[in-house]
Amino acid sequence: MTIYADKNFYLDQYLSGKEPTIPIDEIEYWLAQASRKINRRAFGKTDALQEVPDEVKMCCCAVAEKLYQFESAKSENGMVLQSYGNDGETATYKTTDMSELAISGKVLEIIEEWLMPIGLLYCGVDM
């Protein structure tokens, strides 16, 4: 599997000087996870590209950040912690914005935003 963006692209091109959301030592991992999701949604077309367009690289970075944000928001039990009371063992877990389904939807929105205009999500018949 091809990883569509690298650490240098993420830091220099995608962020353009902004502080990274993903810790430096974890960037490669999250870019690989994002690349896997992108390739699956693009029906394998992205792995077949001779040269990876900047749109695919930018998409990879955006998806990687979203996946990292979701994972880092989870607590030890795998649920997203919304609030915690310091008077005992009380906690409230979020069930909507950061659910697996919501994250999948958000990842798909990001992929569509970047790849639809360049035709990589087209699954029809070419004549």
Sequence and secondary structure as in RCSB ss.txt:
>XXXX:A:sequence
MTIYADKNFYLDQYLSGKEPTIPIDEIEYWLAQASRKINRRAFGKTDALQEVPDEVKMCCCAVAEKLYQFESAKS
ENGMVLQSYGNDGETATYKTTDMSELAISGKVLEIIEEWLMPIGLLYCGVDM
>XXXX:A:secstr
      HHIIIIIISTTS  SS GGGHHHHHHHHHHHHHHHTTTTTTT SS  HHHHHHHHHHHHHHHHHHHHB 
TTSSEEEEEETTTTEEEEE STTSHHHHHHHHHHHHHHHHGGGTTT  S   
